């Protein structure tokens, strides 16, 4: 990665270090969460997104729901 690139990594609901959830959650809700995060940290330009497995599905959902927010997408091995 170029030194001038900003990398934003987050745990989505119920994964990684995030609090576990007991209710169903959809990819659409997770995509909305990501956009809310970008808004919260004042990222308004289109972003490059990379995701592996379920992250790849989430990237595809982001691109479908928010096409103007995604510049490039690498969906790696989405199920």
N, CA, C and O atoms as a CHARMM CRD file, in Angstrom:
* protein
*
  316
    1    1 UNK  N      0.84000  -1.17800   0.00000 PROA 1      0.00000
    2    1 UNK  CA     0.00000   0.00000   0.00000 PROA 1      0.00000
    3    1 UNK  C      0.88600   1.24300   0.00000 PROA 1      0.00000
    4    1 UNK  O      1.95000   1.27800   0.61800 PROA 1      0.00000
    5    2 UNK  N      0.42000   2.23200  -0.69800 PROA 2      0.00000
    6    2 UNK  CA     1.14100   3.50100  -0.70800 PROA 2      0.00000
    7    2 UNK  C      1.10100   4.12500   0.68400 PROA 2      0.00000
    8    2 UNK  O      0.13100   3.96100   1.42400 PROA 2      0.00000
    9    3 UNK  N      2.15400   4.83300   1.02400 PROA 3      0.00000
   10    3 UNK  CA     2.26200   5.43000   2.36000 PROA 3      0.00000
   11    3 UNK  C      1.16500   6.45500   2.62300 PROA 3      0.00000
   12    3 UNK  O      0.82400   6.71900   3.77600 PROA 3      0.00000
   13    4 UNK  N      0.61200   7.03300   1.55800 PROA 4      0.00000
   14    4 UNK  CA    -0.41900   8.05800   1.76500 PROA 4      0.00000
   15    4 UNK  C     -1.83100   7.47900   1.85900 PROA 4      0.00000
   16    4 UNK  O     -2.80300   8.23100   1.93600 PROA 4      0.00000
   17    5 UNK  N     -1.95200   6.16100   1.85500 PROA 5      0.00000
   18    5 UNK  CA    -3.27400   5.52400   1.93600 PROA 5      0.00000
   19    5 UNK  C     -3.70800   5.40600   3.38500 PROA 5      0.00000
   20    5 UNK  O     -2.90000   5.06700   4.24900 PROA 5      0.00000
   21    6 UNK  N     -4.96700   5.68200   3.65800 PROA 6      0.00000
   22    6 UNK  CA    -5.54300   5.51200   4.98400 PROA 6      0.00000
   23    6 UNK  C     -6.29000   4.18900   4.98600 PROA 6      0.00000
   24    6 UNK  O     -7.11800   3.93800   4.11000 PROA 6      0.00000
   25    7 UNK  N     -6.00500   3.35500   5.95200 PROA 7      0.00000
   26    7 UNK  CA    -6.67200   2.05400   6.05500 PROA 7      0.00000
   27    7 UNK  C     -7.62600   2.10200   7.23900 PROA 7      0.00000
   28    7 UNK  O     -7.23900   2.44200   8.35700 PROA 7      0.00000
   29    8 UNK  N     -8.86900   1.75900   6.97300 PROA 8      0.00000
   30    8 UNK  CA    -9.88800   1.68800   8.01700 PROA 8      0.00000
   31    8 UNK  C    -10.30400   0.23300   8.11100 PROA 8      0.00000
   32    8 UNK  O    -10.80800  -0.34400   7.14700 PROA 8      0.00000
   33    9 UNK  N    -10.09400  -0.34800   9.26100 PROA 9      0.00000
   34    9 UNK  CA   -10.46800  -1.74300   9.49200 PROA 9      0.00000
   35    9 UNK  C    -11.45100  -1.76100  10.65000 PROA 9      0.00000
   36    9 UNK  O    -11.22400  -1.12000  11.67500 PROA 9      0.00000
   37   10 UNK  N    -12.52700  -2.48600  10.48700 PROA 10     0.00000
   38   10 UNK  CA   -13.50700  -2.53900  11.57200 PROA 10     0.00000
   39   10 UNK  C    -14.05700  -3.95000  11.71100 PROA 10     0.00000
   40   10 UNK  O    -14.09000  -4.72900  10.75900 PROA 10     0.00000
   41   11 UNK  N    -14.48100  -4.24600  12.91400 PROA 11     0.00000
   42   11 UNK  CA   -15.21400  -5.48300  13.15900 PROA 11     0.00000
   43   11 UNK  C    -16.69200  -5.16800  12.98800 PROA 11     0.00000
   44   11 UNK  O    -17.20400  -4.21800  13.58100 PROA 11     0.00000
   45   12 UNK  N    -17.36700  -5.95700  12.18700 PROA 12     0.00000
   46   12 UNK  CA   -18.80700  -5.76000  12.04000 PROA 12     0.00000
   47   12 UNK  C    -19.52100  -6.43900  13.20600 PROA 12     0.00000
   48   12 UNK  O    -18.93900  -7.24400  13.93300 PROA 12     0.00000
   49   13 UNK  N    -20.77900  -6.09600  13.36000 PROA 13     0.00000
   50   13 UNK  CA   -21.56900  -6.68100  14.45200 PROA 13     0.00000
   51   13 UNK  C    -21.37800  -8.18400  14.53300 PROA 13     0.00000
   52   13 UNK  O    -21.49400  -8.89900  13.53900 PROA 13     0.00000
   53   14 UNK  N    -21.08200  -8.64500  15.73900 PROA 14     0.00000
   54   14 UNK  CA   -21.02000 -10.08400  15.98600 PROA 14     0.00000
   55   14 UNK  C    -19.75400 -10.77800  15.53800 PROA 14     0.00000
   56   14 UNK  O    -19.67500 -12.00200  15.64000 PROA 14     0.00000
   57   15 UNK  N    -18.75500 -10.05500  15.04500 PROA 15     0.00000
   58   15 UNK  CA   -17.53000 -10.71700  14.59300 PROA 15     0.00000
   59   15 UNK  C    -16.31300 -10.07000  15.24200 PROA 15     0.00000
   60   15 UNK  O    -16.38800  -8.97000  15.79100 PROA 15     0.00000
   61   16 UNK  N    -15.19300 -10.78100  15.16400 PROA 16     0.00000
   62   16 UNK  CA   -13.95400 -10.24000  15.71000 PROA 16     0.00000
   63   16 UNK  C    -14.09400  -9.91600  17.18900 PROA 16     0.00000
   64   16 UNK  O    -14.58000 -10.73100  17.97400 PROA 16     0.00000
   65   17 UNK  N    -13.66200  -8.71700  17.55500 PROA 17     0.00000
   66   17 UNK  CA   -13.72900  -8.28600  18.94700 PROA 17     0.00000
   67   17 UNK  C    -15.03700  -7.61900  19.31600 PROA 17     0.00000
   68   17 UNK  O    -15.20500  -7.16000  20.44600 PROA 17     0.00000
   69   18 UNK  N    -15.96900  -7.56100  18.37000 PROA 18     0.00000
   70   18 UNK  CA   -17.26400  -6.92800  18.64800 PROA 18     0.00000
   71   18 UNK  C    -18.10700  -7.79700  19.57300 PROA 18     0.00000
   72   18 UNK  O    -17.92700  -9.01300  19.65200 PROA 18     0.00000
   73   19 UNK  N    -19.02300  -7.14600  20.26400 PROA 19     0.00000
   74   19 UNK  CA   -19.94000  -7.87000  21.13600 PROA 19     0.00000
   75   19 UNK  C    -20.75700  -8.85700  20.30900 PROA 19     0.00000
   76   19 UNK  O    -21.21400  -8.53100  19.21300 PROA 19     0.00000
   77   20 UNK  N    -20.93500 -10.05100  20.83500 PROA 20     0.00000
   78   20 UNK  CA   -21.71700 -11.06800  20.13600 PROA 20     0.00000
   79   20 UNK  C    -23.18600 -10.65800  20.12300 PROA 20     0.00000
   80   20 UNK  O    -23.68100 -10.03400  21.06200 PROA 20     0.00000
   81   21 UNK  N    -23.86300 -11.01800  19.05200 PROA 21     0.00000
   82   21 UNK  CA   -25.27500 -10.67700  18.91100 PROA 21     0.00000
   83   21 UNK  C    -26.12400 -11.94100  18.99900 PROA 21     0.00000
   84   21 UNK  O    -25.66700 -13.03700  18.67400 PROA 21     0.00000
   85   22 UNK  N    -27.34100 -11.77100  19.43400 PROA 22     0.00000
   86   22 UNK  CA   -28.25100 -12.91100  19.60100 PROA 22     0.00000
   87   22 UNK  C    -29.38800 -12.90000  18.59400 PROA 22     0.00000
   88   22 UNK  O    -30.16700 -13.85100  18.53600 PROA 22     0.00000
   89   23 UNK  N    -29.49700 -11.84800  17.80400 PROA 23     0.00000
   90   23 UNK  CA   -30.57900 -11.72800  16.82500 PROA 23     0.00000
   91   23 UNK  C    -30.00100 -11.80200  15.42000 PROA 23     0.00000
   92   23 UNK  O    -28.82400 -11.50800  15.21100 PROA 23     0.00000
   93   24 UNK  N    -30.82600 -12.19300  14.46000 PROA 24     0.00000
   94   24 UNK  CA   -30.35300 -12.21100  13.07600 PROA 24     0.00000
   95   24 UNK  C    -29.95500 -10.80300  12.62300 PROA 24     0.00000
   96   24 UNK  O    -30.54700  -9.80700  13.03900 PROA 24     0.00000
   97   25 UNK  N    -28.95000 -10.74900  11.77200 PROA 25     0.00000
   98   25 UNK  CA   -28.51300  -9.48700  11.18200 PROA 25     0.00000
   99   25 UNK  C    -28.27600  -9.73900   9.69400 PROA 25     0.00000
  100   25 UNK  O    -27.74300 -10.78100   9.31200 PROA 25     0.00000
  101   26 UNK  N    -28.66900  -8.79700   8.87100 PROA 26     0.00000
  102   26 UNK  CA   -28.54100  -8.97400   7.41800 PROA 26     0.00000
  103   26 UNK  C    -27.29900  -8.26200   6.89500 PROA 26     0.00000
  104   26 UNK  O    -26.74900  -7.37800   7.55100 PROA 26     0.00000
  105   27 UNK  N    -26.87300  -8.66100   5.71200 PROA 27     0.00000
  106   27 UNK  CA   -25.76300  -7.96400   5.05600 PROA 27     0.00000
  107   27 UNK  C    -26.13500  -6.50700   4.79700 PROA 27     0.00000
  108   27 UNK  O    -25.27300  -5.63000   4.85900 PROA 27     0.00000
  109   28 UNK  N    -27.39700  -6.24100   4.51000 PROA 28     0.00000
  110   28 UNK  CA   -27.83200  -4.85600   4.30000 PROA 28     0.00000
  111   28 UNK  C    -27.61700  -4.03000   5.56600 PROA 28     0.00000
  112   28 UNK  O    -27.16000  -2.89000   5.49100 PROA 28     0.00000
  113   29 UNK  N    -27.94400  -4.59800   6.72900 PROA 29     0.00000
  114   29 UNK  CA   -27.72800  -3.88100   7.98800 PROA 29     0.00000
  115   29 UNK  C    -26.24700  -3.63700   8.22300 PROA 29     0.00000
  116   29 UNK  O    -25.85800  -2.55600   8.66600 PROA 29     0.00000
  117   30 UNK  N    -25.41700  -4.63200   7.93100 PROA 30     0.00000
  118   30 UNK  CA   -23.97100  -4.47800   8.11200 PROA 30     0.00000
  119   30 UNK  C    -23.41500  -3.43000   7.15900 PROA 30     0.00000
  120   30 UNK  O    -22.54200  -2.65000   7.53900 PROA 30     0.00000
  121   31 UNK  N    -23.90700  -3.40300   5.93400 PROA 31     0.00000
  122   31 UNK  CA   -23.48300  -2.38300   4.97200 PROA 31     0.00000
  123   31 UNK  C    -23.88000  -0.99400   5.47300 PROA 31     0.00000
  124   31 UNK  O    -23.09700  -0.04900   5.37700 PROA 31     0.00000
  125   32 UNK  N    -25.08700  -0.87400   6.00200 PROA 32     0.00000
  126   32 UNK  CA   -25.53100   0.40100   6.56500 PROA 32     0.00000
  127   32 UNK  C    -24.63200   0.81900   7.73100 PROA 32     0.00000
  128   32 UNK  O    -24.31900   1.99900   7.88900 PROA 32     0.00000
  129   33 UNK  N    -24.22100  -0.15800   8.54600 PROA 33     0.00000
  130   33 UNK  CA   -23.30600   0.13700   9.65600 PROA 33     0.00000
  131   33 UNK  C    -21.98200   0.70300   9.14400 PROA 33     0.00000
  132   33 UNK  O    -21.45400   1.65700   9.71400 PROA 33     0.00000
  133   34 UNK  N    -21.44800   0.12100   8.07700 PROA 34     0.00000
  134   34 UNK  CA   -20.17200   0.58900   7.52000 PROA 34     0.00000
  135   34 UNK  C    -20.30800   2.02000   7.01800 PROA 34     0.00000
  136   34 UNK  O    -19.43800   2.85200   7.27300 PROA 34     0.00000
  137   35 UNK  N    -21.37900   2.31000   6.31500 PROA 35     0.00000
  138   35 UNK  CA   -21.59100   3.66800   5.81600 PROA 35     0.00000
  139   35 UNK  C    -21.77900   4.64500   6.97700 PROA 35     0.00000
  140   35 UNK  O    -21.30900   5.78100   6.91500 PROA 35     0.00000
  141   36 UNK  N    -22.45900   4.21000   8.02400 PROA 36     0.00000
  142   36 UNK  CA   -22.60200   5.06000   9.21000 PROA 36     0.00000
  143   36 UNK  C    -21.24400   5.34200   9.84400 PROA 36     0.00000
  144   36 UNK  O    -20.98500   6.45800  10.29500 PROA 36     0.00000
  145   37 UNK  N    -20.38200   4.33400   9.87800 PROA 37     0.00000
  146   37 UNK  CA   -19.02400   4.53600  10.39800 PROA 37     0.00000
  147   37 UNK  C    -18.26900   5.54800   9.54900 PROA 37     0.00000
  148   37 UNK  O    -17.64100   6.46300  10.08100 PROA 37     0.00000
  149   38 UNK  N    -18.32900   5.38700   8.22500 PROA 38     0.00000
  150   38 UNK  CA   -17.64600   6.33200   7.33600 PROA 38     0.00000
  151   38 UNK  C    -18.16500   7.74900   7.55100 PROA 38     0.00000
  152   38 UNK  O    -17.38800   8.70200   7.58900 PROA 38     0.00000
  153   39 UNK  N    -19.47000   7.88000   7.69100 PROA 39     0.00000
  154   39 UNK  CA   -20.05300   9.19900   7.96200 PROA 39     0.00000
  155   39 UNK  C    -19.54600   9.75200   9.29100 PROA 39     0.00000
  156   39 UNK  O    -19.21100  10.93200   9.39400 PROA 39     0.00000
  157   40 UNK  N    -19.49500   8.89400  10.30200 PROA 40     0.00000
  158   40 UNK  CA   -19.08100   9.31300  11.64100 PROA 40     0.00000
  159   40 UNK  C    -17.63900   9.83100  11.66300 PROA 40     0.00000
  160   40 UNK  O    -17.32000  10.76700  12.39600 PROA 40     0.00000
  161   41 UNK  N    -16.77500   9.21600  10.85700 PROA 41     0.00000
  162   41 UNK  CA   -15.37300   9.65600  10.82800 PROA 41     0.00000
  163   41 UNK  C    -15.11500  10.61500   9.66800 PROA 41     0.00000
  164   41 UNK  O    -13.96700  10.86800   9.30200 PROA 41     0.00000
  165   42 UNK  N    -16.18100  11.13700   9.10500 PROA 42     0.00000
  166   42 UNK  CA   -16.13500  12.18300   8.06400 PROA 42     0.00000
  167   42 UNK  C    -15.42400  11.75300   6.78700 PROA 42     0.00000
  168   42 UNK  O    -14.71400  12.54600   6.16800 PROA 42     0.00000
  169   43 UNK  N    -15.61700  10.49400   6.39500 PROA 43     0.00000
  170   43 UNK  CA   -15.10500  10.01800   5.10400 PROA 43     0.00000
  171   43 UNK  C    -16.25900  10.12900   4.12100 PROA 43     0.00000
  172   43 UNK  O    -17.20600   9.34500   4.16500 PROA 43     0.00000
  173   44 UNK  N    -16.16800  11.11200   3.23500 PROA 44     0.00000
  174   44 UNK  CA   -17.26100  11.35200   2.29100 PROA 44     0.00000
  175   44 UNK  C    -16.89000  10.97400   0.85800 PROA 44     0.00000
  176   44 UNK  O    -17.77400  10.80000   0.01900 PROA 44     0.00000
  177   45 UNK  N    -15.59200  10.84500   0.56800 PROA 45     0.00000
  178   45 UNK  CA   -15.16900  10.41800  -0.75900 PROA 45     0.00000
  179   45 UNK  C    -15.42800   8.92500  -0.93100 PROA 45     0.00000
  180   45 UNK  O    -15.53000   8.19100   0.05200 PROA 45     0.00000
  181   46 UNK  N    -15.53200   8.48200  -2.16900 PROA 46     0.00000
  182   46 UNK  CA   -15.66700   7.05900  -2.45100 PROA 46     0.00000
  183   46 UNK  C    -14.40500   6.33900  -1.97600 PROA 46     0.00000
  184   46 UNK  O    -13.29700   6.86000  -2.09900 PROA 46     0.00000
  185   47 UNK  N    -14.58600   5.14700  -1.44000 PROA 47     0.00000
  186   47 UNK  CA   -13.48400   4.39500  -0.85000 PROA 47     0.00000
  187   47 UNK  C    -13.22800   3.10100  -1.61900 PROA 47     0.00000
  188   47 UNK  O    -14.09500   2.59700  -2.33300 PROA 47     0.00000
  189   48 UNK  N    -12.01800   2.58300  -1.45400 PROA 48     0.00000
  190   48 UNK  CA   -11.68100   1.26400  -1.95700 PROA 48     0.00000
  191   48 UNK  C    -12.02000   0.26700  -0.85600 PROA 48     0.00000
  192   48 UNK  O    -11.72700   0.50600   0.31500 PROA 48     0.00000
  193   49 UNK  N    -12.63200  -0.84000  -1.23000 PROA 49     0.00000
  194   49 UNK  CA   -13.06300  -1.84100  -0.25500 PROA 49     0.00000
  195   49 UNK  C    -12.47500  -3.18500  -0.64200 PROA 49     0.00000
  196   49 UNK  O    -12.48800  -3.56900  -1.81100 PROA 49     0.00000
  197   50 UNK  N    -11.95800  -3.90100   0.35700 PROA 50     0.00000
  198   50 UNK  CA   -11.49000  -5.27200   0.16000 PROA 50     0.00000
  199   50 UNK  C    -12.08600  -6.12000   1.26400 PROA 50     0.00000
  200   50 UNK  O    -12.10000  -5.71800   2.42800 PROA 50     0.00000
  201   51 UNK  N    -12.57300  -7.28500   0.90100 PROA 51     0.00000
  202   51 UNK  CA   -13.13500  -8.18800   1.89100 PROA 51     0.00000
  203   51 UNK  C    -12.94200  -9.62000   1.47500 PROA 51     0.00000
  204   51 UNK  O    -12.99600  -9.94600   0.28900 PROA 51     0.00000
  205   52 UNK  N    -12.71500 -10.48500   2.45400 PROA 52     0.00000
  206   52 UNK  CA   -12.51100 -11.91400   2.21800 PROA 52     0.00000
  207   52 UNK  C    -13.68300 -12.67600   2.82200 PROA 52     0.00000
  208   52 UNK  O    -14.14600 -12.35600   3.91700 PROA 52     0.00000
  209   53 UNK  N    -14.15200 -13.67400   2.10600 PROA 53     0.00000
  210   53 UNK  CA   -15.26200 -14.53200   2.54000 PROA 53     0.00000
  211   53 UNK  C    -16.50200 -13.67200   2.79800 PROA 53     0.00000
  212   53 UNK  O    -16.98800 -13.00900   1.88300 PROA 53     0.00000
  213   54 UNK  N    -17.01900 -13.67400   4.03100 PROA 54     0.00000
  214   54 UNK  CA   -18.22300 -12.88200   4.30300 PROA 54     0.00000
  215   54 UNK  C    -17.93600 -11.40000   4.07600 PROA 54     0.00000
  216   54 UNK  O    -18.84200 -10.64100   3.73000 PROA 54     0.00000
  217   55 UNK  N    -16.68000 -10.97800   4.26700 PROA 55     0.00000
  218   55 UNK  CA   -16.29900  -9.59400   3.96400 PROA 55     0.00000
  219   55 UNK  C    -16.44500  -9.29000   2.48400 PROA 55     0.00000
  220   55 UNK  O    -16.76700  -8.16000   2.11600 PROA 55     0.00000
  221   56 UNK  N    -16.21500 -10.27900   1.62600 PROA 56     0.00000
  222   56 UNK  CA   -16.42900 -10.10200   0.19600 PROA 56     0.00000
  223   56 UNK  C    -17.89900  -9.90900  -0.12000 PROA 56     0.00000
  224   56 UNK  O    -18.25800  -9.07500  -0.95100 PROA 56     0.00000
  225   57 UNK  N    -18.76300 -10.69100   0.55500 PROA 57     0.00000
  226   57 UNK  CA   -20.21500 -10.50800   0.39000 PROA 57     0.00000
  227   57 UNK  C    -20.63400  -9.13100   0.87900 PROA 57     0.00000
  228   57 UNK  O    -21.46600  -8.47000   0.25800 PROA 57     0.00000
  229   58 UNK  N    -20.05300  -8.70100   1.99500 PROA 58     0.00000
  230   58 UNK  CA   -20.37400  -7.39200   2.52900 PROA 58     0.00000
  231   58 UNK  C    -19.92500  -6.29900   1.56600 PROA 58     0.00000
  232   58 UNK  O    -20.63800  -5.31300   1.37700 PROA 58     0.00000
  233   59 UNK  N    -18.75100  -6.46000   0.95700 PROA 59     0.00000
  234   59 UNK  CA   -18.29000  -5.49500  -0.03800 PROA 59     0.00000
  235   59 UNK  C    -19.23500  -5.40900  -1.22800 PROA 59     0.00000
  236   59 UNK  O    -19.53100  -4.31600  -1.71200 PROA 59     0.00000
  237   60 UNK  N    -19.70300  -6.54700  -1.69700 PROA 60     0.00000
  238   60 UNK  CA   -20.65600  -6.55900  -2.81500 PROA 60     0.00000
  239   60 UNK  C    -21.96800  -5.87800  -2.41800 PROA 60     0.00000
  240   60 UNK  O    -22.56300  -5.15300  -3.21600 PROA 60     0.00000
  241   61 UNK  N    -22.40600  -6.11100  -1.19700 PROA 61     0.00000
  242   61 UNK  CA   -23.63100  -5.47100  -0.71100 PROA 61     0.00000
  243   61 UNK  C    -23.43900  -3.96600  -0.60600 PROA 61     0.00000
  244   61 UNK  O    -24.31900  -3.19400  -0.98800 PROA 61     0.00000
  245   62 UNK  N    -22.28100  -3.54700  -0.08600 PROA 62     0.00000
  246   62 UNK  CA   -21.97300  -2.11200  -0.02200 PROA 62     0.00000
  247   62 UNK  C    -22.04300  -1.48200  -1.40400 PROA 62     0.00000
  248   62 UNK  O    -22.65100  -0.42700  -1.58500 PROA 62     0.00000
  249   63 UNK  N    -21.41700  -2.13500  -2.37900 PROA 63     0.00000
  250   63 UNK  CA   -21.38800  -1.58800  -3.74200 PROA 63     0.00000
  251   63 UNK  C    -22.78600  -1.52200  -4.34800 PROA 63     0.00000
  252   63 UNK  O    -23.10100  -0.58800  -5.08600 PROA 63     0.00000
  253   64 UNK  N    -23.61900  -2.50200  -4.04200 PROA 64     0.00000
  254   64 UNK  CA   -24.98300  -2.51200  -4.57700 PROA 64     0.00000
  255   64 UNK  C    -25.85900  -1.44500  -3.91800 PROA 64     0.00000
  256   64 UNK  O    -26.65300  -0.79100  -4.59300 PROA 64     0.00000
  257   65 UNK  N    -25.71500  -1.27000  -2.59900 PROA 65     0.00000
  258   65 UNK  CA   -26.55400  -0.32800  -1.85800 PROA 65     0.00000
  259   65 UNK  C    -26.05600   1.11200  -1.93300 PROA 65     0.00000
  260   65 UNK  O    -26.84500   2.05600  -1.89300 PROA 65     0.00000
  261   66 UNK  N    -24.73500   1.26900  -2.04200 PROA 66     0.00000
  262   66 UNK  CA   -24.12700   2.60400  -1.99800 PROA 66     0.00000
  263   66 UNK  C    -23.09000   2.75400  -3.12200 PROA 66     0.00000
  264   66 UNK  O    -21.91100   2.96500  -2.83500 PROA 66     0.00000
  265   67 UNK  N    -23.49900   2.65200  -4.37700 PROA 67     0.00000
  266   67 UNK  CA   -22.52400   2.66300  -5.47600 PROA 67     0.00000
  267   67 UNK  C    -21.67200   3.93000  -5.53400 PROA 67     0.00000
  268   67 UNK  O    -20.52900   3.87300  -5.98900 PROA 67     0.00000
  269   68 UNK  N    -22.18800   5.04600  -5.09500 PROA 68     0.00000
  270   68 UNK  CA   -21.40400   6.28900  -5.14100 PROA 68     0.00000
  271   68 UNK  C    -20.37800   6.36500  -4.01700 PROA 68     0.00000
  272   68 UNK  O    -19.49400   7.22100  -4.05000 PROA 68     0.00000
  273   69 UNK  N    -20.47700   5.48600  -3.02500 PROA 69     0.00000
  274   69 UNK  CA   -19.53800   5.49500  -1.90800 PROA 69     0.00000
  275   69 UNK  C    -18.34600   4.56700  -2.13200 PROA 69     0.00000
  276   69 UNK  O    -17.35400   4.63000  -1.40700 PROA 69     0.00000
  277   70 UNK  N    -18.45700   3.69700  -3.15600 PROA 70     0.00000
  278   70 UNK  CA   -17.41000   2.70700  -3.40500 PROA 70     0.00000
  279   70 UNK  C    -16.66200   3.05700  -4.68900 PROA 70     0.00000
  280   70 UNK  O    -17.26500   3.17500  -5.75600 PROA 70     0.00000
  281   71 UNK  N    -15.35000   3.21900  -4.57700 PROA 71     0.00000
  282   71 UNK  CA   -14.52500   3.52500  -5.74900 PROA 71     0.00000
  283   71 UNK  C    -14.08500   2.23800  -6.43700 PROA 71     0.00000
  284   71 UNK  O    -14.31300   2.04600  -7.63100 PROA 71     0.00000
  285   72 UNK  N    -13.44900   1.36200  -5.66300 PROA 72     0.00000
  286   72 UNK  CA   -13.01100   0.06100  -6.18300 PROA 72     0.00000
  287   72 UNK  C    -13.34500  -0.99400  -5.15000 PROA 72     0.00000
  288   72 UNK  O    -13.38600  -0.72100  -3.95000 PROA 72     0.00000
  289   73 UNK  N    -13.58700  -2.22800  -5.64000 PROA 73     0.00000
  290   73 UNK  CA   -13.95900  -3.32400  -4.76100 PROA 73     0.00000
  291   73 UNK  C    -13.15500  -4.57100  -5.11400 PROA 73     0.00000
  292   73 UNK  O    -13.07800  -4.97600  -6.27400 PROA 73     0.00000
  293   74 UNK  N    -12.56400  -5.16700  -4.08900 PROA 74     0.00000
  294   74 UNK  CA   -11.94200  -6.48100  -4.22500 PROA 74     0.00000
  295   74 UNK  C    -12.72500  -7.43200  -3.33400 PROA 74     0.00000
  296   74 UNK  O    -12.51600  -7.46300  -2.12200 PROA 74     0.00000
  297   75 UNK  N    -13.62400  -8.20600  -3.92600 PROA 75     0.00000
  298   75 UNK  CA   -14.42000  -9.19300  -3.19600 PROA 75     0.00000
  299   75 UNK  C    -13.71000 -10.52400  -3.35800 PROA 75     0.00000
  300   75 UNK  O    -13.80200 -11.16000  -4.40900 PROA 75     0.00000
  301   76 UNK  N    -13.00800 -10.94400  -2.32600 PROA 76     0.00000
  302   76 UNK  CA   -12.14800 -12.12900  -2.39000 PROA 76     0.00000
  303   76 UNK  C    -12.86900 -13.33300  -1.80600 PROA 76     0.00000
  304   76 UNK  O    -13.17500 -13.36600  -0.61400 PROA 76     0.00000
  305   77 UNK  N    -13.13700 -14.31400  -2.64400 PROA 77     0.00000
  306   77 UNK  CA   -13.75900 -15.57300  -2.24400 PROA 77     0.00000
  307   77 UNK  C    -15.07400 -15.40900  -1.48300 PROA 77     0.00000
  308   77 UNK  O    -15.25300 -16.02200  -0.43100 PROA 77     0.00000
  309   78 UNK  N    -16.00400 -14.58700  -2.00400 PROA 78     0.00000
  310   78 UNK  CA   -17.29100 -14.49600  -1.31300 PROA 78     0.00000
  311   78 UNK  C    -18.05600 -15.80100  -1.48000 PROA 78     0.00000
  312   78 UNK  O    -18.02300 -16.40400  -2.55300 PROA 78     0.00000
  313   79 UNK  N    -18.75200 -16.25000  -0.42200 PROA 79     0.00000
  314   79 UNK  CA   -19.50000 -17.52000  -0.54800 PROA 79     0.00000
  315   79 UNK  C    -20.67900 -17.39500  -1.50200 PROA 79     0.00000
  316   79 UNK  O    -21.40400 -18.36600  -1.71700 PROA 79     0.00000
